[in-house]
Amino acid sequence: MSNKPVLVVMAAGMGSRYGGLKQIDPVGSQGEAILDYSLYDAHAAGFETAVIIIKEAIKKDFMDTVGKRLEKSPMEIRYAYQEVDKLPEGFTVPEGRVKPWGTCHAVLSAAEVIGDAPFAVINSDDYYGRSAFATIYRYLTTAQDTATYDYCMVGYELCNTVTENGSVSRGVCQTDARGYLTQVVERTRIEKYPGGIHYTEDGGETWTDLPARIPVSMNMWGFTPSFLREIIQRFPRFLTEKVPENPQKAEYFLPGSVSELVEEGKATVKVLESSDKWYGVTYAADKPIVVAALKEMTQKGMYPDGLWG
C-alpha cells in the first residue's frame, strides 16, 4: 500500500440524538451529505485515498446514496466495518449491548484497510473546512516517529462548535507554550447557557464553566502507523477495566488513548489551528444551518453545484 497520507472517515455511529442516519442525510443541492464535502476538500488538499468505516446494518442505505455518488469521485474509496462483536479473542459482548465501542474501536476496526500509511481521522457528519484538510495533510507528509510518536490534531475554538439545540460531546484540550497537547479530556455533556458554556458530569446536578475559546477536538486527528499498534494493544485493557463499570455504554474514545500516550511520554501531538468554521448536525434542528452555510459557500464559488459532476 502507498505511504501517502490516507483519510479515515468514521461513519458507523448510531446518531441517536439526531434521530436518523445523519451519515447519509442530504445537505447539498444535489443530495450530497456532509461527507461528500469533506472528501471533496480532502482531495483538493492532496488526499488520494479514503477509508470509510460503516456498519453492516447501514451498508445498503449508505451504498445506495453516498457510496453510489462516490463512484464518480477521483479518490480511491475503501470500506471497513465496525461491529459490536468485533472483539479480541476471549472477550464477548455484554448481554443487551448494541452501542458501538467508540471512536478508537472504529479506527482499529479499519487497521488492515489503512495499512502502513500515515492517516487523518474525521467524523462523517462534521464539516471541517478546506484549510483544515490542507493543514493536516501537510503535517502528515513529514510526520516521523523518532524518540516519540509524531501525531497532530486540528483544534477548534469551543464557542464555534456548540449548538443552540442541546448538548454536545467534545474533547477539551490543554496545550503547552509550543502548541503541543498536554491533555485532552472528553466531556460528554457540554451546553450553551445565557452566561456562557458549561458542562456537567452528574446529569445536570452541578455545572462547570468552560472558556469560550478553549481548543477542543472535533476528532480531526493525524497519526503515524504506530497509533494503530498502540490502540490494538490497549483495547483488551479497556474491555477488562472499563466495560464492567458500564457494560452498556462504556466507549473506547480516541481522546482517551491519545491522552494516555502523551502522559506516558510516548507521543507528542501538535495542535494545528484552522481558520475555518466548523459545522455539524448533532441534532435534526442543526441541519437548516448547515444547508444554508453550504448553499452560501456554493454561491461564492467554493464548491461546484454538484460536487462529483
N, C-alpha and C positions, 0 to 999 in steps of 0.2 A: 504493500500500500504506500501511497505517496506520503511524504513527511510535511507537505504543505498544511497549514492550519485547516482544521475541519470545524464546521459549525454543528453543534449538537442542540437539538430543539426538544424540549420536554413538553409533550402534548398528551400525556396519559392521565392527567388529573381529572377528577370526577366533576369539578365545577359545581359543587353542591350549593354554594352561596349564590351562584349566578342563576341556577335553575335550568341548566341545559349544557349542551356541548359547545362551549364558547370557543373551542379549538377550531370549529368549522363555521361559526356564526359569521354571516357576511357583513362587512363594514364598508367595502368599496363599491363603486358604481357598477362594476361588472361581477359582483358577488364575491369579491376577494375577502378573505379573512385577514386578521392582523398578521398571521404567519406569512402570508404572501408578501406583505410589505417588508417584513423582516428579511426574508430570503432575497428580495429584490435589492434591499440596501446592503445585505451581506455580500452579494455577488458584485455589486459596484465597488465594494471595499477590497475585493480580492479573493474572497472565499469561493472555491470551486466545487466543494463537496458539502452536503448537509446530511446529517443523521437525524431522522425524526423518530422520536420514541412515542409509541402509542400503545394501546391495549387491544387485544384480540376482540374485545366486546364492541369497540368502536371502529374496527378496521373497515367494514363495509361502508359505513357512513363517511368515514374520512377519505377513503379511496375514491368514492363516487363524487366527492366535492373537491377538496384541496388536492388530493392525490392526482385526480384527473387533470386539474389545471397545471400542476407542476410537471406534467409530462412535456409541456411546452417550454419550461424554463431551461436556461442554459446550464444549470447546475446538475451535478450527479447527485441523485437522491437515494439514500439508503434508509432502510427501516429497521427498527429494533422494537422489542415488545417487553413492557413492564407488566408482570403479573404478580399478584399477591403470593402465589405459591412458588415463585422463583427464589428459592432459599438454598443455603448451603446444606450439604448432606448432614443429616442428624437433626434438622430443625423442621417443625411443622407449623402450619398456620393455626393461630388460636381459634377455637370454636366461635363462629359468628363474625370473624374478622373479614371485612370486604374492602376496607380502605387500603389504598396503595401504601407502600412503606416509605414514601417520601422522595425528595429530590435526589438524595445521594444514591438511593437504591435505583432510581431511574437511570442515572448515569452508569452505574456499574452493570445494569442490565444491557447496556449498549457497548460494553467494553470490547467485545470481539469485533463489532462492526466499526468502531472508531479506529482500532488498530494501534499503531505506534506513533501516530501523529500528534502534535500539539493541538489543543482544541478549545473552542469557546463554547460556553453553555448559556442558553437563554430559555425563558418561558415562551410557549407558543402564543399566549394571549396578552403579551405585553408589547407595546410599541416603544422601541428604544431610541430611534432616531439614527440618521445616516452617519453622523460623525462618531457615534459610539462604536459602530462596527469598524469604521476605518481605524480608530484609535486602538482597539483591541487586536485587530488583525496585524497592525504594525508591530505591536508589542510581541505577539506570538511568533512572528517571523524571526525574532532574535533571542527569544527566551531560551535560557540554557541552565540546566541544573549544574551547580558547582558544589560548594560546601553545603548549600541549602537548595531546596526546590525553588524554582523561579516562577511564581504564579502572579496573577493580576486580577483585578475586578474593576468594573466601571461603577462608580458611586454617583448617586443622585441625591439632591437635597430632599429631605423628608417632606417638606412643605409642597414639593412638586409631585409627590407620589401618593398622597392620601385622597380619599373620595368623600364627597358630601353624603354618600348613601349608605354608610355603615363602617364596620371595622375592617382593617387590613392586617396582614402579617408582613413584617419587614425585618431584615437583618440589620440591626443598628450597629454602626461601625465606629471604632476609635482608631485614630491614626497617630503616628509619631511626627516629629518635625520634618522628616524627609518624605512624608506622604506614604509610608508603609503601614499596613494594617497591623494593629496591636491586638485587637479583639473585635469579634462580631457576635452579637447576642440576638437570637431570634425572639422577637416579640410578636406573639400570635394574635393580640387584640389591641391595635392602635386605632384611635378615633380622633377626629376633629371635634372641638367644642368651642363655644363663643370666645373663650380666653386663649385658645391655642391648640396644642396637640398633646394627647396623653395616652398612656397605656395602662392596662390592668392585668394582673396575674391571678386574681382571685374572683373572677366572674363579675367584676364591677363593684365589689365591696370597697376597694381602695384604688386610687389612680395616682400615677406619677407622670409629671410633665416631661416632655422631650423638647429640645431646642428645634426650632423650625428648620434650621439649615444644617442640622447634623447629617453627615452622609449615611445613606442606607444602601444595602444591597438589594437590587432587583433581580437577583440571580442571573447576572451577566458576568460570568467568571471566565478566566483564561487559565488553562492548565497545561503543563507538560505531561507526558505519559506516566510519570511517576505517581500522579494522583490516582490513577486507576488502580495501580498496585496497592496503594495505601488503603483506599476505601474498601476494596475487596477483602483485605486482611482484617480490617476493623469491623466489618459487618457482623461477624459472629459474636463479638463482644457486645454490640448494641442489642442483638437478639437475646443474649443471655442476661444482660444487666438492666436494660430499659424496658423491654417488652413486658416482663412480668408486672412492672409497676402500672402499666396502662395498656393492656393487651389489645384493646380495640382501636386506640388512637395514636399510640407511640409512633413517631416518624424519625427516619434517618435523614436528617437535614444536611444539605451542603454546608451552610454556615457553621454548623457544629463541628463537622470534620475539619474544615479549614482552620477554625479556631484552635482545635487540638494540635494540629501540625505547627501552627505559629507558636503556641505556648510551649511546645516541646522543643522549639528551636530547629525544627526540621524544614520549615518553609518560610519564605518571605512572600508577601502579597502586596504588590504595588497598586495603590488606589488611583485609578485613572479618572479624570474628570471629563464629563461630557457637557457640552453647551446645549444639547438637545433637550426638549421637554419630553418627559415620559407620559405615555397614555396607557390606560388599562381598563379592562371591563371585569372588575371583581364582581359587580352586581349588574343586573339587567338594566338598571336605571343609568349606568355609566355609558351604555352603548351610544346614545344620541350625541354625546360629547365627542366620542372617538370618530363617529361618522362625519360630524361637522368639521373636525380638525383635518381629517384626511381629504375631505372634499376641498377645503381651502388650500391645502398643500398641492393638490392636483391642479387646481385652477391657477396656482402660481407657477406651475411647470416643474415642480419637484418630482412628480410621478406622471407617467402617461395615463390616459383614461382607458384602462385595460392593461394591466401590468405585463401580461405574457403574450400580448398580440392577439 
